Amino acid sequence: MSRKWKLALPLCISAICVVLLGMTISAQGPESRDTGNVVVITGVQAGINTCAYQAVSIYIRTDEPLYLAVTIIYDGQIVTDNVTAASYPDGIFTFAGLGYDNARGRAPVNLWPLTPGKKVKWFLTLFTADWEPVYEARSVANSCDATTLSSTTHGPAYQLMENHSFEAQGQVGGVLNPEAAMFWKRLNAANDSRVCSTPTPRGGSSNYVGECGFLFIADAGVKTKVKQKYTGTIGQSGDIVYLNGFAQSFTGYSGGGKFKAILTLANGTTHTMVRAFPTGLSLYGTFPNAYPYDAFFVLPAPLVSATVVIEQKYGTGNVAVDAVTLSVFTNSNTALRALPIPPAPGAAINVLGGV
């Protein structure tokens, strides 16, 4: 699905402000839908911020289910990595960062309590239920200081992939084939396929979100891959490109695979983003708290094209992949403006106070 999110107003920190994102749908691909046209973040405030505990309050209104991913980095180490649901349809939601929180497995060392006076970086990202990023805010606070949380970067995310969750079947020889995924090209992948139910006897369910995923059957003598290309100028210097995917391998899986994005930039240079996924048994886990395999790149110039490749090396056993996205997070830097909170449907709960 191709999504375009229009930023009307920015994220506000320590004030009651509103972000309105209006989405226009381009009729490309089978995932186009009419939901998702309103997302509102009406505040991010420092709540409790001590050396042992940091918390913010966030008010979100949405007309579809969303997930909020919160990652906190301190002294070069992830100390909180959590995903929680924004309520739907009421869209009233509050979040507190509870110190060391390793819900998705990416914060392996507990560094709390923090040392006073050091920087703490916050990354707040809104995802749709099928794991497409739609908005992100990045903020910086001083450890042990509740007064310094501020928004440094915020803006909508533009998803560049089509059929990113393998829900739509593709064509083989001009005929629809349930084992092929629309927009994805298979290379040396005769034994690999889009799978939409438990792939018995292949080893387990392939889908992470939705009904389908893509299953690789590792081969000792053949490397296989599926890939998709995006073409179109997007972004500017300072924007962030985000590659994200989920992988689940089964008992006896060897060789390993990777998610890769090859970026071509307007200045004539190229950059490759790579994230490998492991051998052995590595399950998706319970959605949405499963390990995301991701990589980031700060653009030095606009992006003009990108090729996303999912590759399986020589090996044995099975590995499934799903919800693969390549997104551009824009840096809006729009001046902050205070507005009243708009009325939300259902029983509203004002989590910020003052209105």
C-alpha positions as CSV (number, residue, x, y, z in Angstrom):
1,M,0.0,0.0,0.0
2,S,1.2,3.5,-0.7
3,R,0.4,6.0,1.9
4,K,1.0,9.8,2.0
5,W,0.6,11.5,5.4
6,K,0.1,15.3,5.4
7,L,1.4,17.1,8.5
8,A,-0.9,19.9,9.5
9,L,0.5,20.7,13.0
10,P,3.5,19.4,14.9
11,L,4.0,17.3,18.0
12,C,4.2,19.5,21.2
13,I,6.2,18.8,24.2
14,S,5.2,19.9,27.7
15,A,2.2,21.7,26.3
16,I,-1.2,20.6,25.1
17,C,-0.9,20.7,21.3
18,V,-2.3,18.8,18.4
19,V,-0.9,16.9,15.5
20,L,-3.3,16.2,12.7
21,L,-2.2,13.8,10.0
22,G,-4.5,13.6,7.0
23,M,-3.8,10.6,4.7
24,T,-4.5,10.4,1.0
25,I,-4.6,7.0,-0.6
26,S,-3.0,6.3,-3.9
27,A,-4.7,3.5,-5.7
28,Q,-1.6,1.3,-6.1
29,G,-1.8,-2.3,-4.9
30,P,-4.3,-4.3,-3.0
31,E,-3.7,-2.9,0.5
32,S,-5.3,0.5,-0.2
33,R,-8.0,1.2,2.3
34,D,-10.1,4.1,3.6
35,T,-9.2,4.0,7.2
36,G,-6.3,5.8,8.9
37,N,-7.2,9.3,7.8
38,V,-7.0,10.8,11.3
39,V,-4.2,10.5,13.8
40,V,-3.9,13.0,16.7
41,I,-1.2,13.3,19.3
42,T,-2.3,15.9,21.7
43,G,0.7,16.0,24.0
44,V,3.9,14.5,25.2
45,Q,4.8,15.6,28.7
46,A,7.5,14.7,31.2
47,G,5.7,13.0,34.1
48,I,8.1,11.5,36.6
49,N,11.8,11.8,35.6
50,T,14.2,10.5,38.2
51,C,17.5,8.7,38.0
52,A,15.6,5.4,38.4
53,Y,12.4,6.2,36.5
54,Q,11.3,8.2,33.5
55,A,7.7,8.6,32.3
56,V,5.8,10.7,29.8
57,S,2.0,11.1,29.1
58,I,0.8,10.9,25.5
59,Y,-2.7,11.6,24.2
60,I,-3.6,9.9,20.9
61,R,-6.8,9.9,18.9
62,T,-7.2,7.6,15.9
63,D,-9.9,6.1,13.7
64,E,-8.0,2.8,13.4
65,P,-6.0,0.5,15.8
66,L,-2.4,1.7,16.2
67,Y,0.7,0.7,18.1
68,L,3.1,3.0,19.8
69,A,6.7,1.9,20.0
70,V,8.8,3.6,22.7
71,T,12.6,3.2,22.6
72,I,14.9,5.0,25.1
73,I,18.7,5.2,24.6
74,Y,21.1,6.2,27.4
75,D,24.9,6.1,27.2
76,G,24.7,4.3,23.8
77,Q,22.5,1.5,25.2
78,I,18.8,0.8,24.8
79,V,17.3,0.9,28.3
80,T,13.6,0.7,27.3
81,D,12.1,-0.9,24.3
82,N,8.3,-1.4,24.4
83,V,5.2,-1.5,22.2
84,T,1.7,-0.8,23.5
85,A,-1.7,-0.3,21.8
86,A,-3.4,3.0,21.3
87,S,-7.0,2.5,22.2
88,Y,-9.6,2.3,19.4
89,P,-12.2,3.6,18.6
90,D,-12.1,6.0,21.5
91,G,-8.4,6.8,20.9
92,I,-7.6,7.9,24.5
93,F,-4.3,6.6,25.7
94,T,-1.6,7.2,28.3
95,F,1.8,5.7,28.4
96,A,4.5,5.6,31.1
97,G,8.0,4.4,30.6
98,L,8.7,2.2,33.6
99,G,12.5,2.4,33.7
100,Y,14.1,-0.8,32.4
101,D,11.6,-2.3,30.1
102,N,12.8,-5.0,27.7
103,A,9.5,-6.2,26.2
104,R,10.9,-6.7,22.7
105,G,14.3,-8.1,23.7
106,R,16.5,-5.2,22.6
107,A,17.5,-3.8,26.0
108,P,19.8,-6.6,27.3
109,V,21.6,-4.6,30.0
110,N,19.8,-2.8,32.9
111,L,21.6,0.5,33.3
112,W,19.1,2.0,35.7
113,P,19.6,4.1,37.9
114,L,21.0,6.7,35.5
115,T,23.9,9.0,36.2
116,P,22.7,12.6,36.6
117,G,23.3,15.1,33.8
118,K,23.6,12.6,30.9
119,K,21.4,12.8,27.8
120,V,18.5,10.4,27.4
121,K,17.1,9.9,23.9
122,W,13.5,9.1,23.3
123,F,12.1,7.6,20.0
124,L,8.3,7.5,19.8
125,T,6.9,5.8,16.7
126,L,3.3,5.1,15.7
127,F,2.6,2.0,13.7
128,T,-0.6,0.7,12.0
129,A,-1.9,-2.7,13.1
130,D,-0.1,-4.3,10.1
131,W,3.2,-2.7,11.2
132,E,3.6,0.3,8.8
133,P,5.1,3.4,10.5
134,V,3.0,6.5,10.2
135,Y,4.5,9.1,12.5
136,E,7.6,9.5,14.7
137,A,8.9,12.0,17.3
138,R,12.4,12.0,18.6
139,S,13.2,13.8,21.9
140,V,16.0,14.4,24.3
141,A,15.9,14.7,28.0
142,N,18.6,15.1,30.7
143,S,18.8,12.1,33.1
144,C,17.2,12.8,36.5
145,D,15.7,16.1,35.3
146,A,12.0,16.3,34.6
147,T,12.0,19.7,33.0
148,T,14.2,19.2,29.9
149,L,12.1,16.8,27.7
150,S,11.9,18.5,24.3
151,S,10.9,17.5,20.8
152,T,13.9,17.8,18.4
153,T,12.5,16.0,15.4
154,H,8.9,15.0,14.5
155,G,6.9,14.2,11.4
156,P,5.0,11.7,9.3
157,A,6.5,8.5,7.9
158,Y,6.2,7.5,4.3
159,Q,6.0,3.7,3.6
160,L,7.7,2.8,0.3
161,M,6.8,-0.8,0.0
162,E,3.8,-2.5,-1.7
163,N,2.2,-5.7,-0.3
164,H,4.7,-5.5,2.6
165,S,2.9,-8.2,4.6
166,F,2.5,-10.6,1.6
167,E,-1.3,-10.5,1.9
168,A,-1.9,-10.3,-1.9
169,Q,-1.0,-13.1,-4.2
170,G,1.0,-12.5,-7.4
171,Q,1.1,-13.8,-10.9
172,V,3.1,-16.6,-12.5
173,G,3.0,-16.7,-16.2
174,G,0.1,-14.2,-16.2
175,V,-2.0,-16.3,-13.9
176,L,-2.7,-15.6,-10.2
177,N,-0.7,-17.9,-8.1
178,P,-1.3,-18.1,-4.3
179,E,2.4,-19.0,-3.6
180,A,3.6,-15.8,-5.3
181,A,3.4,-12.3,-3.7
182,M,2.3,-9.3,-5.7
183,F,5.1,-6.7,-6.3
184,W,7.8,-9.2,-5.1
185,K,10.2,-10.9,-7.5
186,R,11.5,-14.3,-6.6
187,L,15.1,-15.4,-7.5
188,N,16.2,-19.0,-7.3
189,A,13.2,-19.5,-5.0
190,A,11.4,-22.4,-6.5
191,N,11.1,-24.1,-3.1
192,D,10.1,-20.8,-1.3
193,S,6.6,-19.4,-1.2
194,R,4.0,-17.1,0.2
195,V,2.1,-19.1,2.8
196,C,-1.2,-18.2,4.3
197,S,-1.9,-21.0,6.7
198,T,0.1,-23.3,8.9
199,P,2.6,-24.7,6.4
200,T,2.5,-28.3,7.5
201,P,4.8,-30.2,7.2
202,R,7.1,-27.3,6.6
203,G,7.4,-26.4,10.3
204,G,5.0,-23.8,11.6
205,S,3.0,-20.7,10.8
206,S,4.6,-18.1,8.6
207,N,2.5,-15.0,9.3
208,Y,3.4,-12.3,11.9
209,V,0.5,-10.0,11.0
210,G,-2.4,-10.6,8.8
211,E,-3.0,-14.0,7.2
212,C,0.1,-14.5,5.1
213,G,3.9,-14.4,5.3
214,F,6.8,-15.7,3.1
215,L,8.5,-19.0,3.9
216,F,12.1,-19.8,2.8
217,I,13.1,-23.5,2.6
218,A,16.9,-23.3,3.1
219,D,19.0,-25.2,0.6
220,A,22.6,-26.4,1.0
221,G,23.5,-25.5,-2.6
222,V,21.4,-22.5,-3.5
223,K,21.0,-18.9,-2.2
224,T,17.5,-17.5,-2.7
225,K,15.9,-14.1,-2.4
226,V,12.8,-12.1,-3.0
227,K,13.1,-8.4,-3.8
228,Q,11.0,-5.3,-4.6
229,K,12.0,-1.9,-6.0
230,Y,10.8,1.6,-5.2
231,T,11.3,4.5,-7.6
232,G,10.5,8.1,-6.8
233,T,12.3,11.1,-5.2
234,I,11.4,11.5,-1.5
235,G,12.9,13.0,1.6
236,Q,15.6,15.5,2.2
237,S,19.0,15.8,4.0
238,G,18.5,14.9,7.6
239,D,15.5,12.6,7.1
240,I,15.8,9.0,8.4
241,V,15.3,5.9,6.3
242,Y,14.0,2.9,8.4
243,L,14.2,-0.7,7.3
244,N,12.1,-3.1,9.4
245,G,11.1,-6.7,9.2
246,F,10.2,-9.7,11.3
247,A,11.7,-13.2,11.0
248,Q,10.8,-16.5,12.6
249,S,13.1,-19.5,12.2
250,F,12.4,-23.1,13.1
251,T,14.3,-26.0,14.7
252,G,17.2,-27.0,12.6
253,Y,17.5,-23.8,10.7
254,S,21.0,-22.9,9.6
255,G,22.8,-20.6,7.2
256,G,20.9,-17.5,8.2
257,G,19.4,-14.7,6.1
258,K,19.1,-11.0,6.0
259,F,16.9,-7.9,5.2
260,K,18.7,-5.5,2.9
261,A,17.9,-2.1,1.3
262,I,20.1,-0.6,-1.4
263,L,19.5,3.1,-1.6
264,T,20.3,5.4,-4.5
265,L,20.5,9.1,-3.6
266,A,20.1,12.3,-5.6
267,N,23.7,13.2,-5.1
268,G,24.7,10.1,-7.1
269,T,25.9,7.9,-4.2
270,T,24.5,4.6,-3.0
271,H,24.1,3.2,0.5
272,T,23.3,-0.3,1.7
273,M,21.3,-1.1,4.9
274,V,21.6,-4.6,6.2
275,R,20.1,-6.5,9.1
276,A,20.8,-10.2,9.5
277,F,18.4,-12.6,11.3
278,P,19.8,-15.5,13.3
279,T,20.1,-19.3,12.8
280,G,18.5,-21.8,15.1
281,L,15.0,-21.4,16.6
282,S,13.8,-17.8,16.8
283,L,10.1,-17.4,17.1
284,Y,8.0,-14.3,16.3
285,G,6.6,-14.3,19.8
286,T,3.3,-12.6,20.8
287,F,2.3,-9.7,18.6
288,P,3.4,-6.9,18.9
289,N,6.1,-7.8,21.4
290,A,8.3,-9.7,18.9
291,Y,11.9,-8.8,18.0
292,P,12.0,-6.4,15.0
293,Y,15.1,-6.7,12.8
294,D,15.7,-3.1,11.7
295,A,18.3,-0.6,10.5
296,F,18.4,3.2,10.2
297,F,20.2,5.6,7.8
298,V,20.3,9.4,7.9
299,L,19.9,10.8,4.4
300,P,22.6,13.2,3.2
301,A,20.4,13.9,0.1
302,P,17.0,13.0,-1.2
303,L,16.3,9.3,-2.0
304,V,15.5,8.6,-5.7
305,S,15.2,4.8,-5.7
306,A,15.5,1.8,-3.4
307,T,15.7,-2.0,-3.7
308,V,14.6,-4.1,-0.8
309,V,16.0,-7.7,-0.7
310,I,15.2,-10.6,1.6
311,E,17.9,-13.1,1.2
312,Q,18.4,-16.7,2.4
313,K,22.0,-18.1,2.4
314,Y,23.1,-21.7,2.0
315,G,21.7,-23.8,4.8
316,T,19.0,-26.2,6.1
317,G,15.6,-25.8,7.7
318,N,12.9,-23.1,7.4
319,V,12.6,-19.4,8.1
320,A,9.5,-17.2,7.7
321,V,9.5,-13.4,7.1
322,D,6.6,-10.9,7.3
323,A,5.7,-7.2,7.7
324,V,8.8,-5.9,5.8
325,T,8.8,-2.1,5.6
326,L,11.0,0.6,4.2
327,S,10.0,4.0,5.4
328,V,11.2,7.6,5.4
329,F,10.7,9.6,8.5
330,T,10.5,13.3,7.6
331,N,11.8,16.1,9.8
332,S,9.1,18.7,9.8
333,N,10.5,21.2,12.4
334,T,7.3,23.1,12.2
335,A,6.8,25.9,14.8
336,L,4.8,24.7,17.8
337,R,1.3,26.0,18.3
338,A,-1.1,25.4,21.2
339,L,-4.6,24.4,20.4
340,P,-7.5,22.9,22.4
341,I,-7.9,19.2,22.4
342,P,-10.6,18.1,19.8
343,P,-13.5,16.1,21.1
344,A,-13.0,12.3,20.8
345,P,-15.8,9.8,20.3
346,G,-16.9,7.6,23.2
347,A,-16.0,8.2,26.8
348,A,-13.2,10.7,26.7
349,I,-10.5,10.6,29.4
350,N,-8.2,13.7,29.5
351,V,-4.8,12.3,30.4
352,L,-3.0,15.6,30.3
353,G,-5.4,17.8,32.3
354,G,-6.2,21.5,31.8
355,V,-9.0,21.2,29.2
